[in-house]
Amino acid sequence: MDLETFRRRLTAHGALPVHVRRVLRLWSQGLPQDHGRRKPQDTLPAAVRAELPALLADLEALARVDSEHPAADGARRLLVRLADGQGIEAVLLPRGGLCVSTQVGCAVGCGFCMTGRSGLLRQLGSAEIVAQVALARRLRAVRKVVFMGMGEPAHNLDAVLDAVELLGTLGGLGHKAIVVSSVGDARLFERLQALPPGAVRPALALSLHSCDDARREALLPRAPRLPVAELAAAATRWARDSGYPLQVQWTLLAGLNDGDDELEGLVRLFAGQPAIVNFIPWNTVEGLPWRRPDPARSVTMVRALRERGVLATLRQSAAQDVDGGCGQLRARVDGAAGADAVPLRRIDRARPAAAAAA
């Protein structure tokens, strides 16, 4: 379901652009339609007021909380049920952040990600993406939205950019408080560079995970085959153009992408660039072949990059104590990673392209 459907529906009942903006502004901010001093009866045409209850009911049906899973770190992982019964995940992050999904499942097939094991089931419409924000704002304040949940945003660009535009205008979020994550896709970089003057210009996060082309291909088997150096150049170009630092996302896997060779690659790509490397130790998933790195090694990697001119942080994936890795909750409840799951491959550091059944 896309936002344009609701715009047309309101317009068909006599709503002017100002009326459409009012309805979508209050909805996207999680506020009731009678919020503020000016009430619907004072601002909306009679036909729009008559249609409003049915419209709001349809908006509410787009996303509802199926279950909540609070964690010790202050995060709350939500299993969100869509109107067709499909489940997605959204995460209320500490300090007012919200992580939203853009697809049911994902086609990239990252072996370390439970979402990737289920494959892509369908795209989310722009209204379904914004509905996650509206839902979360009724639970607590949301000051930042990151498109880092289930799905690859670059594979659903029209809906993602439509949602970004609404959130950065009527949704009341600052442009730097909207972060779109991607494994890296030429179409995404092209669309961002082609945004018209005055459009919302989101910050960018690049899911990199390795500086070695072959190793990254094995980890992200269906990501676009763009060389890592080309990806980094395109992403940092957007960071300079937008004025917001690039967030380099790096899931740390013990013995695989936590070596000195990867540190050298990160220095080559990002020293002196407007970029921040975020190391995130892997959320353990029973039955998968990887391990979280030793905490001391993770700290050493951050220090090594900082000493060589690369901004770096060590982050913990939210809601670890409730098995909060992306896709884990949906897999437990809906059995999403079943017989049709993407087969996993073991990846050897010395032979990055080698694979064997996990």
N, C-alpha and C positions, 0 to 999 in steps of 0.2 A: 504494500500500500504506500503510495507516494503522496507527498505534501500537495502536489498540484491537484490531485483528486479532490482534496478538501477545499482548496481554493476555488475550484470550479463549482463545487457543490454550494458553497456560500454565495458565490456570484450569481448562480442560477436562481437564488431566492432573493435577489435584489441587493446583496451586500456590495458596498463600494470598497475600494482598496483600503481605506481607513478602517472599515469594519472588519475586513479580513485580517488586517494586521493586529487589531485589538484581540480578536478571538485566539489567534495563533500565539500572540505574545503571552497572554495569561496562561494558556494551556502549556506552552513550552517551559514556562517558569514555575509550573506546578501550583498555580494559583486558581481559585474559583473565579468564575466569570463575573461574579458580582463584587470582586475585589476593588477597593478604592472608593472614592467619593462618587464617581459617575457610574451609575448602574446600567445594566443592559437596556432597561426600559427608557433610559434617557439618551442612549447612544445608538441603538440598533434599530433598523426598520422592523415593523411588525412581522413580516414574513420570515425574517432571519431569526427573530426571537422564537417564533413558532417551530422553526427547524432546529434550533440550538440544542434542545434536550436529546434528540435523536443523534445529532452530529457528535455531541460530547460522549454519548454512550458508545458510539463507534470508535471514537478516539480512545476511550478508556479500555475498550476490548482489544486494542492493538497489543497491549503488553500488561500483564498482571504478575504479581509476585506469587510464584508457586511455593517457594520455600526460602527461608533466610538462614544463613549460617554465619553467625558472628564469630570473630576471631579475637585472640588475645591482643593483637596489635592495633585494634580499633577498626579494622576492616570488616565489612559485612558482604559476603558473597551471596548474590541473589540468583536463584534459578527463576528465570522469567519465562512465562508461558505466553506464546503468541496466539492470535485468534484462531489459527488453524491447528492448534495443539502442539506445534513444534516448540522445543525448549532451547533457550539460549542463556548465556550467562552475562551478568553485569556485576561490577564490584564497586561498592562504596569504599573508597580508599581513605586512609587517614588524611587529615588536614584539608578536607573538602573536595577531594578528587573523586572522579567517577570514570570507570573504565566501561566502555560500551562495545557491543558486538555489531558487526556489519553483515554477517552471513550466518546461516545455519550450517555449521560445519566449515570446511575450508579445503580448497583444492591443492594447496601448496605441498601438503603431506610431510611437514617437518617431523622426523621420526621421534623427537623428544617431546612432542606436543600431542596431548590427547585429542584436541580438536582435529588435528590433521589426520588422525587415525580413522575418523568417521567419514572422511571425504566431504565433498560439497553437496548439500541437500537442496538449498535454494538461497537466493539473494534476499536480503531485507530491503524493503522499500524505505525511502527517506523518512516517511512518517513513523515507521516502526523503529528507526534509529532514534529519532527525537523522542518517541514515546518512552524510551528507557530513561532519558533525562527527566522528562516530566514525572515519571513514576518515582525516580530517586529523589527528586526535589520535594516530594510529599513526605519523604522519610527523614531527610535532613538537608542542610544547605549544600549546594554544589557550586563550587567556584572554578572548577577546572574539569574539562572533559577530554579524555584520551581515547582515541580509536585504536585500542590495543586488545580488545576482547576477541571473541570467536570471529574468524574470517580474515581475509586479506582485503583491506580497503581498496587497493588498486584494481581489484577484480570487480568492483561495484562502484565505479567512480561517479556516475551520474547521481546515484542516491547519496553517496557520501558527501559530495560537494554541495548538494542541495541542503543536506542536513547541517553541514558546516556553516553555510551562508545564513540559515535561519538562526542557529545557535549564537553566531557572532553578531547578530543584529537584534531581532526580536527576543532572542533567548537571553540577552543581556550579558554574554560572556566576552571578555577581552580576547582579541585575536590570539595573543600569545598563550591564552589559557585553553586553547583548542589545539590538540596535538594529534596529527594523523600518522599512524605507524604503517610501515610497508616493508616487505622483503626487498623492494626495489624493482620498479617497473618503468620502462621508458614512457609509457602512456601517462603515468602519474606525474612524472617530471614535466612532460609536455603540457599537461593540463594546468599544472600549477604556474608554469611560466606564462601561460596564455590567459591567466585570470585578468579581467578588465580592471581599470583603475577604480578604486573604491570598493572592490570586492573583498570579502573576508580572506585574509591570507594566513592560513594556519601554520603553526610550527610543525616540523617534520621529525619523525623518529625512524631510523633505519635499523631493521632487524638484520644484523650482520652475522654474528656468531662465529665467523672465521675470516681471516684475511687470505687464506689459501683457496684458490678457485676450485680445485678438485675436492678439497675437504668440505667446502661450503656446499658444493653441488650434492655431495653425498648426504649432508645434513638436511638440506632443503631440496629434495629431489625434483620438485616441479616448479621451483622458482625460475624466473626468466634467466636465461644464460648470459647475463651481463658480467663482464670481468669486474672483480671487486674494485679495482682502481677506478674504473669507469663509474661504478655505482657511487663510490665515495666522492668523486669529483662532481657528479650531478647533484648529490645531496648537499654538499657544502656550498655549491653555487646557490641553491635555494636558501640556505641559511643566511648567506650574505645578502641576497636580494630581499628576503623577508625581514631581516633584522633579528631573527630568533635563532639561538644556537641549535645545531643539529644534535638530536639525542641518538647516540649509537647504542642500540640494545644488544646485549651479549649474554646469552645464557651460558653459564660456566659449567662445563662437563669435565669431571676429573679425568686426567690422562688423555684428553682429546684436544680441547681448545684452550687449555690453561698453561701452555708452554711458553718458553722464551721466544720461540719462533713467531708466535702470535703477537707477543708484545712488540717485537721488532716491526711486524707488519702494521700494527696500530700506530706506532711512532711515524713510520713512513707516510701513512695516509693522513694523520690528523694533527701532527705537531704544528702548532701555530695556527691552526684552523679554528673557525667558530663551531666547535664541536665538543660534546661531553660524552665520554664513554661510560655507560652504566653497566657494570658487571652485576649479573643476577644469578646467584647459585641456583642450580636446577632444583625444582620441586620433585622430590623422589616419587616415582610411580612404581608400584609393585609389578614385577614381571618384565620391566624394561631394563636394558643392559647397562645403563649409565649410573654414575654416582655423583653426588655433590662433592666438590673439591674440599680439601682441608681448609678450614677457616683461615689459618695462617697464610696459606698460599694465596687465597683471595686478597687478603690485605696486602701482601707483598706485591701483587700485580698492580693494585691501585697506586701504591707508593712509587713503583718503578715508572709508571706512566707520568705521574705528576712531576717526578724528578727530571723527566725528559720533555717537558713542555706540552703534555696532553692532559687536559682536565679529565678526571676520572672519579667515579664514585662506586661504592659497593652498596647495592640495594638488596633487600630481601623481598622476594615475591610475596605479595600480600596474602594473608589467610593461610599460611603454611600449616598451621595446626588443625585446619579443617580440610586438608587435602585440597588446597585452593588453586592448584595450577590450572591454567586455562583448559577447559574441557573436562576436567576431572569430575566436577559436580554433575554435569549433564550426563557423563558416561555412567556414573554410579546410579543415577535416578532413571535415566531413559535407556540404559544399555546401549549407548551410541557406538561404542567401540566393540562391535561384535564380529561376526563371521566375515563381513565385508570390509573390515578395517584394512587400511593401507599396510602392507607388510613392512616391518622394520628391518633396518640393515645395520650391522655392526660396522663401525668405521675405525680403521686403524690409523694412528697418527703417522706412522712411517709410510703407510701405503694408503693415502687418503681416499682413493677411488675404489679400493677393494671393498667388497661387501659379502656378507654371509647371513644366513637366516639367524634372526635373534632367538 
